[in-house]
Amino acid sequence: MDTAKAITHISLCAGYGGIDIGLKRCLPTLRTILVSEIEAYAVANLVAKMEAGQLGPAPIWTDLKTLPLDCIPKGVSILSGGFPCQPFSASGKHEGDEDPRHLFPYIKNAIRIIQPGLVFLENVEGIISAKLKSDQWADPAGTPVLLHVIRELERVGYHATAGVFSAAECGAPHQRKRVFILANARREHREVSSRWELSAEQITGGNGETRRAWPARPGEPQHEWEEPRVISELDRATDGTTSGLDATANRVDRLRLLGNGVVPDTCEVAFRTLYKELVDGNNNSSGSGS
């Protein structure tokens, strides 16, 4: 592919930009052209990152439900979304698809209209065991939510795969398991949905080892590269999640930001792994004549 050409990206339900940062590590020419995020504190964090040069400048639309999809160029390279986890979280009210914060239908509609080449989604592990409660969808009540999401992506013209990835496997001192879903446009849709191709070598290159290190845990000797432990762990996060914000900001807001966000290291590993799986699967299907 022409690596000098920007890979365009739309980030929905962006949080603090964890998916954006992780994708940028995989795709250095990634250029985010639109961000959607409703939480005021998360928006402030995104703006701070843009001003600090940690994220590229992009317009931010606060309400995904009112996003003017017809005004967005069709055929962007990647559309990502960490759609709200509260409907499916083990600590939530378990209202599932009946929760007003269930935004996947809006993301699916955006995918249908914008027709991105790749779709990259994230949610909590709870969508594996959660079941649809309502019969208003194409799948009947009782269908596992993850299965429903994959089927919905197939219905709008995509092949999809999914996996569970944790921050711990990237070297973090906590589990933080998340489900990631990656889908690419089926061959018959690619002419209208994408004008670009990514090589497997570009995405999966390298030895797969984590290039970054996490701070020493409380009670452990600090690394040489760490600043003296005179401020909170939250205020010196090494993955860029809280940087750019006043250290005196409301601790509840900061904890909420981190709790709802995506660890960039996990996102990077998930994207590389699932992309290779999609490419291998497509090659096998082509070889079998299907």
N, C-alpha and C positions, 0 to 999 in steps of 0.2 A: 504494500500500500504506500501511498504518498505520505510519509511521516511528517512532511512540512505542512500538510493541510490539517487544520484543526478538526478534531472529533467533537461534534456538538453534543451538548448534554442538557437535559431538563431535569431539575431536581425537585420532586414533589414531596411534601411532608419532610422537609430537609433537616429539622432539628438543629443541631449545632454544626451540621455539615460533615458528619463522620463518613457518610457514603461518598460525598464529593471528594474528601481528602484521600480516601482509600482508592477510588477510581483514578484519581490524578497520579497516584503512585504507579498504577498499572499502565496508564496511558498519558504520557507526559504532554501530549498535544491536546488533551481534553480541554474544551472551552465551554463552561456553563453559560447558557444564554438566558435562562429563566429559573428562578427559585420560588417555591411556594412554601410558606410556613406561617402558622397562625399564632403561635405562642409569642407574646411580646418579648420575653426575656431571650428566647432563642433567636428572634429576629435581631435584637440588639447585639447578640453574640456574633451572628453572621455578618452584620454590618461592621463590627469591630475587626473581624478577620479580613474582610474585604479592604478596609482602610489600612490594615497592617500588611497587606500583600500576601496573606496566607491563603486566601481564596480570590479568584478573579472577580472583578466587578460584574454584577448582574442585577437586573430588576427583581424585586421581591414582591410577590403577590400574596396577600395575607390569608385569603379564603379560597381554598381549592374548589369549593362548591360554586363559586362565582367566576372562576378563571375563564376568560374569553378564549376558548379553544380555537375558534375559527380564525383568530388573529395570529395564531402561532404557525410558523412555517412547518409544512409537512415533511416527513422523512428525516428528522434529526437522527443522529447516530445512536444515542442512548437516552432512555427515559428511566429514571430511578425513583424509588419511593419507599420510605420507611413508614408505611401507613400505620396509624395509631394502634398501639398494642393493648390499650386498656380493655377493649371488648373481649380479649382472649387471654389476658394475663391471669395467672393463678391468684394474684392478690386483688383482682378487680371484682366487679359485681357479676361477672359471667353472663352479661347480656348478649354477647356475641353479635350476630348480624342485626339484631334489633336495637343495638346501641347506636345513638345518633353520631357517635364518633367513628362508626364503621365506614371508612372512606374508600375501601377498595372499589366499590361500584363507580365512584368518580374517577379513580385512577384508570379503571378499565375503559371508561368512556373516553378519557384523554388518549389512551393507547389507540383506541379504534379510530379516532379522528386524526391524530398526529402521525400515526403509523411509524414509530421509531424502528430502527434496525434491531436494537437490542432493548430488552426490558429487564431491569434489575431491581428486585423488591426484597424487603426485609421485614420480619416480624418476630414475635416471641415464639418460644417452643409450644406455647399453648394452642397455636392454630393447628397443630397436628392432632390433638385430642378433642378440640372444640368441634361441635356439630352445628350445622345450620338450624336455626329455630323456626324460621319463616318459610312459607311456600311461595314467596314472591319471586324467587330466583329460578333460573333454568334448571337447577338441581333441586331435588326434593328435600324437605326438612329431614335432618338426621345425617346428611352428607357431611363428612369431615371438611372443615373449612379449607385446609391446605389442598385437598383434592378438588374442591370447588374452585379455588383460585386458579389452579393449573388447568382445569377444564375450561374456565372462562377465557384464559389466555389462548387456549387452542381454538376456541370458538371465534376469536377475532384474528386468527391467522398466524399463530406462533407455535413453535416447538418449545417445551419448557422442561426444566429439570430443577431439582431442589436438594438442599442438604442442610444439616445442622452443623454450625461452626461455633467455637467458643473462643473467648479472649485468652483462656488459659493455654490453649494450644499455640498461641502466638507469643507466649512468654509472660502474660499478665498474671498478677497474683489473685485473680478471681475468675470464676467460671464464665458467667455472662453468656450463656448459650443463646444463639439466635438462629432462626430459619432464614436462609437466603434462597431466592428463586431467580433463576436466569432464564430468559426466553429469547429466541431469535426468530425473525420472520421466516415463514416457510418459503421454499424456493419460488412458488407461484406468486408470492406477494412481494418479493424483493425488488422487482422493477419499480414499484410505486413506493415502497417503504424505505428503501435505502440505496444510496449511490456510492457506498463505500464497502470495503472489505477489510477485516482485521485478520492478520496472520496469526496462527496458533503460536508461532515462534515469538512474536512480539508480546503476546499476552502471557505466555507460560515460560518465557525465557528466564534464565538464572537458575540457581540451585535450589530455590524455594525457601532458603533460610531467611529468618527475620533479620532485617537490617537495622532495626532499632531495639533499644533496651528500655525496660521499665525501671522506675526508681526502686531503690531498696525498700523493702517492707519495714514497718516500724520495728525497732529492736535489732535490725540488721545493720552492718557497717555500710555507709554510703559509698556509692561509686565515685571514682575520681572526677567524673564529668558532672556530678550533681552539685547544685548550689547548696550551701549550708542549710540545714533543716531549721529555718527560722520562720517559715510561713507554712500554711496548711498544704496537704497533699493536693487538695482541689485546685489551689491557686498556682501550682507549678506542674500541672499535668503535662507529660512529655508528648502527648499525641495531638496537641493543639486544640483540645476540646474547650477549655475555659479561658484560653489566653485572650488578651485584649479587653478584659472586663475588670473593673475595680475590685480589688481583693476584699473590700468591705461590703460588697453587694450581699443581698439577702441570701443566707446559706440555704434556706429552703428552695429558693429559685435555682441555685447552683446544683443542688442535689437532684432536683427535678430534671434539670437540663441533662445531667449526666445519666440519670436513670432511664430517661426516654431515648437517649442517643445511641448511636452505633459506634463501636470502637473501630477506628480506621484500619488498624492492623488486621482485625477479623474480616472486615470488608474486603481488603486486598486479597487475603488468602481465599476467601469464598469466591470472588470473581475469577481469579486465576484458575481455581479448581473446577468450577462449574463451566467456565468457558471451554476448557479442554474436554470436559465430558460432553458438551454439546457438539463440539467439532468432531470428536471421535464417533459419537452416535450418528451424526449426519453422514460421515464417511462410510460407516458400516451399512447404513440404509441405502446409500447410493450403490455400494458394491453388491448389494443383494438384489438390485433391480427394482426395489420398492419405490 
